[in-house]
Amino acid sequence: MLYQIYETQRSFMEPFADFAQAASKMYSNPLSPFGQNPFAQRVSAGYDLMYRLGKDYEKPEFGIRTVNVEGTEVAIHERVEIDKPFCELRRFKRFTDDPATLTRLKGQPAVLIVAPLSGHYATLLRDTVRTMLKDHKVYITDWKNARTVPLSDGEFHLDDYVNYVQEFIRHLQGIYGNCHVISVCQPTVPVLAAVSLMASRKELTPLSMTMMGGPIDARKSPTAVNNLAMNKSHSWFENNVIFRVPSNFPGAGRRVYPGFLQHTGFVAMNPDKHLKSHYDYFKDLIKGDDTSTEAHRKFYDEYNAVLDMDADYYLETIQIVFQEFALVNGTWDVKGVDGKLERVRPQDITTTAHFTVEGELDDISGSGQTEAAHGLCSGVPKARQKHLEVKGAGHYGIFSGRRWREIVYPQVKAFILAHNEPVKQAQPARPTAQKPAAPAKKAPTRRATARQ
């Protein structure tokens, strides 16, 4: 019922938001009679703020048209590589007419960025993608709004998330021989599970795995987000935050954790900060500070655009990651696409290098939560493990903004390049054959054994 009430209220407010937008433009136009009023700028700013507080925020575009690769402007073509019911694997293909640049692009590593499915769209990682495109072939998981997925497409569980990641990794391996994986925030857990399951089956695993600001072990330095998930029962979440999608959406009847409730929670974490930000925006409009006002709009166009999460996926994440701590306790069983249960064993990973990144001031995933992955991946040599704590960075600072571009990215780039050669996968022992040993053969060169 709450979802229906919200949608009714949103529909009711829509004409008022449209009126506020028109009034703002009318008072800001110096050729308009209303624009001659000495208080016109203040009135226009007030209407503009009213419009932005009342408008509906749709999914933003990535909007990456070009990137600069060592002084050459390279065109970007964004396309969907794989279309799943709840996710699109999106590729950012680079094009150039410069032969030297083209040769350089072809030899660069392929990277799968696994975006969080935790309220915001994958476009939240726009800066991550744009920066990575300078030196890598980039793919990203673009999760769909659950309210747009018809009930006929079935349910979506945390196990399905893990299976999606495995499918996407295999897809890149089929094209490039192998790839690197970067997970930001929530997906650090299912990505680690996906790679662990591949390792346990003796499948080829990614060359490297970079995990940034994720709740691998949410017991360490718990934040307000962790405490809410840990201190409320499973039934509390099911009874208080799960609702059915109204009839005016393709996913009508689907049980979801609505985006508007998630957004309310985001704002409630730092209400004073958001209030000050909007007041500063109002003052900047009056002053005519176009740079600051545009920065505010870009941030909140992204921040206010939220998606619904399928109820099964959300509730299972709460239970497995934040209440049972099944990954770190070694009790997590994942159902594969064949319906069989498999135990998640990170210790079976031996050839995938891994790099963990944390922000010193992260209020989403506390200190030590991501670093805990190193203790779980005991089969990976210490020389192929790395950890970075970014001083002065919050949660968003480790994958977006100046600290990401100047501190984190150079180290991520270097780590990927340092581990861009395949490591020989350990093979299970075989029984000794009862026959004379064959003459020793010359070992193949590294070039011959490396996957292209």
Backbone torsions as a table, in degrees:
resi	resn	phi	psi	omega
1	MET	NA	-36.7	-178.2
2	LEU	-61.1	-39.7	-179.7
3	TYR	-62.4	-43.7	179.3
4	GLN	-63.0	-39.7	179.1
5	ILE	-63.9	-43.2	179.9
6	TYR	-61.4	-46.0	-179.0
7	GLU	-64.1	-37.2	177.4
8	THR	-64.1	-43.7	178.6
9	GLN	-64.5	-41.8	-180.0
10	ARG	-62.5	-43.2	178.7
11	SER	-63.7	-37.0	179.6
12	PHE	-67.3	-36.9	-176.3
13	MET	-80.4	-19.6	-174.0
14	GLU	-55.9	-47.9	178.8
15	PRO	-62.6	-33.6	178.9
16	PHE	-68.1	-37.5	176.8
17	ALA	-64.8	-41.2	178.5
18	ASP	-64.1	-40.7	177.7
19	PHE	-63.0	-42.1	-179.6
20	ALA	-62.7	-39.1	178.6
21	GLN	-64.2	-44.7	179.5
22	ALA	-64.6	-41.5	-179.9
23	ALA	-64.9	-37.8	178.4
24	SER	-61.9	-43.8	179.2
25	LYS	-66.9	-36.6	-178.6
26	MET	-65.4	-43.1	-178.9
27	TYR	-77.2	-21.1	-179.3
28	SER	-89.2	-10.8	-179.1
29	ASN	-83.0	115.3	-177.4
30	PRO	-66.0	-18.8	179.0
31	LEU	-85.4	-10.5	179.1
32	SER	-81.8	145.4	176.4
33	PRO	-58.3	-34.1	179.5
34	PHE	-70.1	-25.6	-179.0
35	GLY	-74.6	-9.3	179.4
36	GLN	-83.1	-12.3	-179.8
37	ASN	-65.7	135.2	-179.6
38	PRO	-61.3	-21.5	178.5
39	PHE	-101.4	12.7	-175.0
40	ALA	-58.2	-40.7	-177.1
41	GLN	-65.3	-39.7	178.8
42	ARG	-68.0	-42.0	179.4
43	VAL	-64.1	-42.6	178.5
44	SER	-61.2	-42.4	179.1
45	ALA	-63.4	-40.1	179.1
46	GLY	-64.0	-44.0	177.9
47	TYR	-65.8	-38.1	179.5
48	ASP	-62.8	-43.5	178.3
49	LEU	-64.5	-40.0	178.4
50	MET	-61.6	-41.7	179.0
51	TYR	-61.3	-45.9	-176.4
52	ARG	-70.7	-28.1	177.2
53	LEU	-77.4	-24.1	-175.8
54	GLY	-105.2	-12.5	-175.1
55	LYS	-74.7	161.6	176.4
56	ASP	-93.9	132.4	-176.3
57	TYR	-101.6	114.7	179.2
58	GLU	-86.2	170.5	177.6
59	LYS	-60.9	125.4	179.5
60	PRO	-74.6	165.1	172.4
61	GLU	-89.5	155.3	170.5
62	PHE	-66.9	-42.6	173.9
63	GLY	64.1	27.0	178.9
64	ILE	-93.0	104.2	-176.2
65	ARG	-93.9	-38.7	179.7
66	THR	-143.1	158.8	169.9
67	VAL	-137.2	153.0	179.2
68	ASN	-94.7	117.3	178.7
69	VAL	-111.1	99.8	178.7
70	GLU	50.8	48.1	175.4
71	GLY	90.8	-7.4	179.6
72	THR	-109.0	129.1	179.0
73	GLU	-79.2	120.9	-176.0
74	VAL	-111.5	130.7	-179.7
75	ALA	-77.3	144.9	-179.2
76	ILE	-115.9	127.1	173.8
77	HIS	-112.4	116.2	-178.5
78	GLU	-92.4	127.7	-179.0
79	ARG	-147.5	157.9	179.0
80	VAL	-89.7	121.1	-178.3
81	GLU	-87.8	-43.5	177.4
82	ILE	-134.6	132.4	-179.7
83	ASP	-113.9	106.8	177.7
84	LYS	-102.7	162.8	-179.3
85	PRO	-53.8	-37.3	-175.4
86	PHE	-114.6	3.6	-176.4
87	CYS	-159.6	147.9	170.7
88	GLU	-114.5	133.7	170.6
89	LEU	-87.5	112.0	-172.7
90	ARG	-105.0	132.3	-179.5
91	ARG	-111.7	142.3	175.1
92	PHE	-111.3	91.4	-175.3
93	LYS	-84.4	135.2	-176.1
94	ARG	-101.2	139.7	-179.3
95	PHE	-130.3	140.8	175.5
96	THR	-156.1	152.7	176.4
97	ASP	-96.7	-5.5	-179.0
98	ASP	-81.7	116.6	-175.5
99	PRO	-58.6	-42.8	-178.3
100	ALA	-65.4	-42.3	178.5
101	THR	-65.8	-40.5	179.7
102	LEU	-61.2	-42.4	177.4
103	THR	-61.3	-40.2	179.5
104	ARG	-65.9	-42.1	-178.9
105	LEU	-62.8	-40.9	-176.8
106	LYS	-63.2	-30.5	-177.1
107	GLY	-89.6	1.3	-176.4
108	GLN	-83.8	152.6	-176.3
109	PRO	-65.9	150.7	174.8
110	ALA	-93.2	133.7	-175.9
111	VAL	-128.8	129.8	172.1
112	LEU	-99.5	115.8	175.0
113	ILE	-95.5	119.7	178.5
114	VAL	-97.8	108.2	-177.0
115	ALA	-80.7	154.2	179.2
116	PRO	-70.0	143.7	169.0
117	LEU	-109.0	79.0	-174.1
118	SER	-146.6	33.9	174.4
119	GLY	124.7	-50.7	-178.9
120	HIS	-96.1	163.3	178.2
121	TYR	-78.3	165.5	179.6
122	ALA	-63.4	-18.8	178.9
123	THR	-63.3	-13.4	174.0
124	LEU	-59.1	-23.6	-179.7
125	LEU	-97.5	23.8	-179.0
126	ARG	-56.1	-44.6	-179.3
127	ASP	-66.4	-36.0	176.7
128	THR	-61.0	-48.7	-178.4
129	VAL	-63.7	-48.4	-177.2
130	ARG	-58.6	-41.9	-179.5
131	THR	-69.5	-43.3	-178.9
132	MET	-63.7	-30.9	-176.0
133	LEU	-64.1	-18.3	179.9
134	LYS	-67.2	-26.8	-172.7
135	ASP	-134.1	7.4	-174.1
136	HIS	-147.1	157.3	167.1
137	LYS	-84.4	121.8	-167.9
138	VAL	-116.3	132.2	171.8
139	TYR	-125.1	151.9	178.0
140	ILE	-143.7	147.5	174.2
141	THR	-82.0	118.7	-179.7
142	ASP	-108.5	95.8	-174.0
143	TRP	-72.5	142.2	-177.4
144	LYS	-89.9	153.6	174.2
145	ASN	-70.7	120.6	-173.7
146	ALA	-60.4	-23.5	-179.5
147	ARG	-73.8	-10.7	177.4
148	THR	-97.8	-1.0	-178.1
149	VAL	-99.3	114.3	-178.7
150	PRO	-60.0	151.9	178.1
151	LEU	-59.6	-27.2	-179.7
152	SER	-64.8	-17.1	178.6
153	ASP	-83.2	1.2	174.4
154	GLY	87.6	-172.4	-177.9
155	GLU	-91.4	168.2	176.0
156	PHE	-134.1	119.5	-178.4
157	HIS	-114.9	168.3	174.7
158	LEU	-59.2	-35.3	176.2
159	ASP	-60.5	-37.7	179.1
160	ASP	-65.6	-37.4	176.4
161	TYR	-57.9	-49.4	179.9
162	VAL	-60.2	-41.6	-179.8
163	ASN	-68.2	-36.9	175.5
164	TYR	-58.9	-47.8	-177.8
165	VAL	-59.6	-43.6	178.4
166	GLN	-61.3	-42.3	179.6
167	GLU	-62.6	-41.2	-179.3
168	PHE	-68.1	-39.0	177.4
169	ILE	-62.0	-45.9	179.9
170	ARG	-62.8	-34.8	178.9
171	HIS	-61.8	-46.7	178.7
172	LEU	-66.9	-36.9	177.6
173	GLN	-63.3	-36.5	178.8
174	GLY	-65.2	-28.7	-179.2
175	ILE	-88.1	-45.8	-170.9
176	TYR	-110.5	-2.4	-175.5
177	GLY	92.9	-43.4	174.0
178	ASN	-165.4	179.7	-176.2
179	CYS	-155.4	176.2	173.7
180	HIS	-115.3	152.2	-177.9
181	VAL	-124.4	134.3	173.9
182	ILE	-122.6	127.7	177.1
183	SER	-121.0	138.4	-176.3
184	VAL	-120.3	119.7	176.5
185	CYS	69.0	-123.8	-172.7
186	GLN	-51.5	-40.7	-175.4
187	PRO	-72.1	-3.6	176.6
188	THR	-56.6	-35.3	-178.3
189	VAL	-71.7	-55.8	178.9
190	PRO	-65.6	-28.4	177.3
191	VAL	-68.6	-43.5	177.0
192	LEU	-62.0	-37.7	177.5
193	ALA	-65.1	-43.1	-178.8
194	ALA	-61.5	-46.7	-179.1
195	VAL	-68.2	-36.1	178.2
196	SER	-62.5	-44.1	-179.8
197	LEU	-64.9	-39.0	177.2
198	MET	-64.0	-40.4	178.7
199	ALA	-66.4	-40.6	-179.7
200	SER	-63.9	-29.9	178.2
201	ARG	-87.3	3.4	-177.4
202	LYS	65.7	25.3	173.5
203	GLU	-77.3	162.7	172.3
204	LEU	-66.5	128.3	-179.8
205	THR	-107.0	160.3	-179.3
206	PRO	-56.5	155.6	-179.9
207	LEU	-66.8	-39.1	178.0
208	SER	-147.7	160.3	-177.9
209	MET	-138.6	113.8	178.9
210	THR	-105.5	123.4	-177.7
211	MET	-116.2	124.1	-172.3
212	MET	-122.3	118.0	172.3
213	GLY	54.6	50.0	-177.0
214	GLY	-119.9	158.9	-175.9
215	PRO	-87.8	59.1	177.3
216	ILE	-57.7	-46.4	174.4
217	ASP	-131.0	92.9	-174.1
218	ALA	-70.9	-4.9	178.3
219	ARG	-74.4	-21.9	-176.8
220	LYS	-83.8	127.7	178.8
221	SER	44.1	58.5	-175.7
222	PRO	-60.1	138.0	178.3
223	THR	-97.5	-179.6	178.2
224	ALA	-61.1	-36.7	177.7
225	VAL	-63.7	-45.6	179.2
226	ASN	-63.0	-43.3	-176.9
227	ASN	-62.8	-39.3	177.8
228	LEU	-61.3	-46.0	-178.2
229	ALA	-66.5	-33.2	-175.5
230	MET	-84.1	-29.8	-171.7
231	ASN	-94.4	-12.9	176.1
232	LYS	-100.7	144.4	-178.9
233	SER	-75.2	163.0	177.3
234	HIS	-58.7	-40.9	-179.2
235	SER	-67.5	-31.1	177.8
236	TRP	-62.0	-46.8	179.7
237	PHE	-63.1	-42.2	-177.7
238	GLU	-65.3	-35.5	-176.5
239	ASN	-85.6	-21.0	-171.8
240	ASN	-112.6	-21.7	-176.9
241	VAL	-124.9	-0.2	-179.3
242	ILE	-103.7	126.7	-179.5
243	PHE	-139.3	165.1	179.5
244	ARG	-94.5	142.9	-179.2
245	VAL	-66.6	132.5	179.5
246	PRO	-63.7	168.3	-172.0
247	SER	-71.8	-12.7	-177.1
248	ASN	-88.1	11.6	177.5
249	PHE	-122.0	154.5	179.5
250	PRO	-57.6	-31.6	-178.5
251	GLY	-89.9	26.9	-177.5
252	ALA	-50.2	129.9	178.5
253	GLY	93.6	-14.8	-179.8
254	ARG	-70.9	137.7	175.9
255	ARG	-79.3	125.6	-175.7
256	VAL	-140.8	162.4	164.4
257	TYR	-96.3	104.3	-170.6
258	PRO	-62.6	146.1	179.7
259	GLY	-62.7	-36.7	-177.6
260	PHE	-65.5	-31.3	176.1
261	LEU	-71.0	-39.3	177.6
262	GLN	-62.6	-42.9	-179.7
263	HIS	-62.3	-39.4	177.2
264	THR	-59.9	-40.5	178.0
265	GLY	-66.0	-39.8	178.7
266	PHE	-60.0	-48.2	-177.1
267	VAL	-66.6	-37.2	-177.6
268	ALA	-65.3	-20.7	179.6
269	MET	-69.4	-34.2	-179.4
270	ASN	-140.5	62.9	-175.3
271	PRO	-62.2	-38.7	-178.8
272	ASP	-63.8	-39.1	-179.5
273	LYS	-63.9	-42.8	-179.4
274	HIS	-70.8	-37.7	178.0
275	LEU	-61.8	-44.8	179.1
276	LYS	-64.7	-39.1	-179.4
277	SER	-62.0	-42.0	179.9
278	HIS	-71.2	-35.1	177.3
279	TYR	-67.6	-40.4	177.0
280	ASP	-63.3	-36.4	177.8
281	TYR	-63.2	-42.9	177.8
282	PHE	-59.4	-44.8	179.9
283	LYS	-67.5	-37.2	179.0
284	ASP	-67.0	-34.1	176.1
285	LEU	-64.0	-41.0	179.2
286	ILE	-65.5	-40.6	-179.4
287	LYS	-74.8	-17.4	-177.0
288	GLY	79.8	25.8	179.2
289	ASP	-80.6	86.9	-174.4
290	ASP	-65.3	-34.0	-178.6
291	THR	-64.3	-47.3	-178.7
292	SER	-68.8	-40.7	-179.4
293	THR	-66.3	-37.7	179.2
294	GLU	-68.3	-37.3	176.8
295	ALA	-62.7	-41.2	177.9
296	HIS	-61.9	-46.7	-178.8
297	ARG	-61.4	-45.0	-178.2
298	LYS	-61.5	-43.0	-179.0
299	PHE	-64.0	-48.7	-175.1
300	TYR	-78.4	-22.6	171.5
301	ASP	-61.6	-34.3	178.4
302	GLU	-82.4	-46.7	-174.4
303	TYR	-65.5	-35.5	-176.9
304	ASN	-86.5	-8.0	178.3
305	ALA	-88.3	110.7	-175.7
306	VAL	-127.3	158.3	-179.9
307	LEU	-122.6	157.9	175.0
308	ASP	-80.9	142.6	175.6
309	MET	-107.6	138.5	177.1
310	ASP	-58.0	136.8	-173.7
311	ALA	-61.5	-42.5	-178.3
312	ASP	-60.4	-45.9	-180.0
313	TYR	-61.9	-46.7	-176.2
314	TYR	-64.1	-48.4	-177.4
315	LEU	-65.3	-37.1	178.2
316	GLU	-68.4	-35.3	176.9
317	THR	-64.3	-44.8	177.5
318	ILE	-57.7	-47.2	-175.9
319	GLN	-68.6	-49.6	-172.5
320	ILE	-76.2	-41.4	-174.1
321	VAL	-87.1	-41.4	-170.2
322	PHE	-108.2	-9.3	-179.7
323	GLN	-118.6	-45.3	179.3
324	GLU	-91.8	-19.0	-176.3
325	PHE	48.7	46.6	-171.4
326	ALA	-63.6	-32.2	-179.5
327	LEU	-65.5	-50.5	-176.6
328	VAL	-75.6	-23.2	178.4
329	ASN	-86.6	-6.4	178.4
330	GLY	71.1	30.2	-176.6
331	THR	-119.3	14.6	-174.9
332	TRP	-90.9	119.4	175.5
333	ASP	-110.5	129.1	-178.1
334	VAL	-110.7	134.2	177.2
335	LYS	-85.8	121.0	179.6
336	GLY	-78.2	178.1	-179.7
337	VAL	-66.1	-18.8	177.2
338	ASP	-88.0	0.9	178.3
339	GLY	87.6	-2.1	-179.1
340	LYS	-88.5	144.1	177.2
341	LEU	-86.3	137.2	177.4
342	GLU	-131.5	137.1	179.7
343	ARG	-78.4	135.1	177.8
344	VAL	-81.5	118.4	-176.4
345	ARG	-128.3	87.3	-179.7
346	PRO	-58.8	-25.0	-179.8
347	GLN	-66.4	-13.3	179.0
348	ASP	-81.0	-11.8	177.1
349	ILE	-73.4	124.9	-178.3
350	THR	-126.6	-27.5	-172.9
351	THR	-110.2	-5.1	-179.8
352	THR	-94.1	114.0	175.7
353	ALA	-68.3	146.8	178.2
354	HIS	-137.3	143.3	-173.1
355	PHE	-128.2	124.1	177.8
356	THR	-110.8	141.5	-178.1
357	VAL	-129.5	131.6	177.5
358	GLU	-132.1	151.1	174.4
359	GLY	-97.4	136.0	-177.9
360	GLU	-57.8	-35.6	-174.7
361	LEU	-109.7	24.8	-177.7
362	ASP	-65.0	120.8	179.1
363	ASP	-102.7	9.6	176.1
364	ILE	-105.1	-54.6	175.6
365	SER	-117.7	110.7	-173.2
366	GLY	-68.7	169.3	-178.2
367	SER	-57.6	130.5	176.9
368	GLY	93.6	-15.4	-177.0
369	GLN	-66.0	-43.0	179.7
370	THR	-79.2	-38.8	-179.2
371	GLU	-59.2	-23.3	-179.1
372	ALA	-59.2	-18.8	179.7
373	ALA	-60.7	-29.7	-178.0
374	HIS	-65.2	-37.7	178.4
375	GLY	-70.0	-29.9	179.9
376	LEU	-76.2	-37.1	-177.7
377	CYS	-88.7	62.1	-174.8
378	SER	-69.9	-15.9	-179.9
379	GLY	-82.5	-8.6	179.5
380	VAL	-90.2	127.8	179.6
381	PRO	-58.1	144.9	-178.3
382	LYS	-58.1	-30.4	-179.8
383	ALA	-66.3	-17.9	-179.2
384	ARG	-106.0	18.1	177.4
385	GLN	-120.9	147.1	179.0
386	LYS	-150.9	146.5	176.7
387	HIS	-132.7	141.8	178.8
388	LEU	-134.3	127.0	169.9
389	GLU	-107.7	122.4	-175.8
390	VAL	-91.7	110.7	-177.8
391	LYS	-64.5	133.6	176.7
392	GLY	77.6	1.2	-176.9
393	ALA	-96.1	138.6	171.2
394	GLY	-90.3	-161.5	-176.1
395	HIS	-65.0	-49.0	-176.4
396	TYR	-73.4	-24.4	-176.9
397	GLY	-66.7	-19.0	-178.3
398	ILE	-84.2	-11.9	178.4
399	PHE	-131.8	3.6	-179.6
400	SER	-153.2	142.6	176.5
401	GLY	97.2	-170.6	-173.3
402	ARG	-61.6	-45.1	-178.3
403	ARG	-64.6	-36.9	176.5
404	TRP	-61.9	-48.2	-175.6
405	ARG	-70.9	-36.3	-173.0
406	GLU	-96.1	-26.9	-175.7
407	ILE	-112.1	-52.6	-173.2
408	VAL	-75.9	-52.4	-173.5
409	TYR	-57.5	-45.2	178.7
410	PRO	-56.0	-35.1	179.9
411	GLN	-77.2	-35.5	175.3
412	VAL	-63.6	-45.8	178.7
413	LYS	-58.5	-46.7	-179.4
414	ALA	-64.7	-38.0	-179.2
415	PHE	-66.1	-42.3	179.1
416	ILE	-63.5	-44.4	179.2
417	LEU	-64.7	-37.2	-178.9
418	ALA	-68.8	-20.5	-177.8
419	HIS	-124.6	39.2	-178.7
420	ASN	-95.0	4.3	175.4
421	GLU	-105.4	138.1	-178.8
422	PRO	-67.3	146.2	175.1
423	VAL	-104.2	138.4	-178.3
424	LYS	-61.2	125.3	179.5
425	GLN	-75.4	132.6	178.5
426	ALA	-64.7	134.8	-179.9
427	GLN	-103.5	147.2	178.4
428	PRO	-65.6	148.7	-178.8
429	ALA	-63.4	142.5	179.2
430	ARG	-114.8	151.7	177.8
431	PRO	-64.0	145.0	-179.5
432	THR	-73.3	128.2	179.5
433	ALA	-77.1	141.3	-179.4
434	GLN	-87.1	71.3	176.4
435	LYS	-156.1	159.7	-178.2
436	PRO	-58.9	146.0	179.7
437	ALA	-67.7	139.7	178.1
438	ALA	-75.3	152.1	178.3
439	PRO	-58.7	142.8	-179.0
440	ALA	-65.4	137.9	178.1
441	LYS	-104.1	154.4	178.3
442	LYS	-64.6	132.9	-178.2
443	ALA	-66.5	139.5	178.2
444	PRO	-66.1	150.9	-179.8
445	THR	-69.2	160.5	179.6
446	ARG	-61.9	-36.7	179.8
447	ARG	-62.3	-38.4	-177.0
448	ALA	-71.3	-32.7	-176.3
449	THR	-86.3	-21.6	-176.8
450	ALA	-70.0	140.1	175.1
451	ARG	-77.0	143.2	-179.2
452	GLN	-94.7	NA	NA
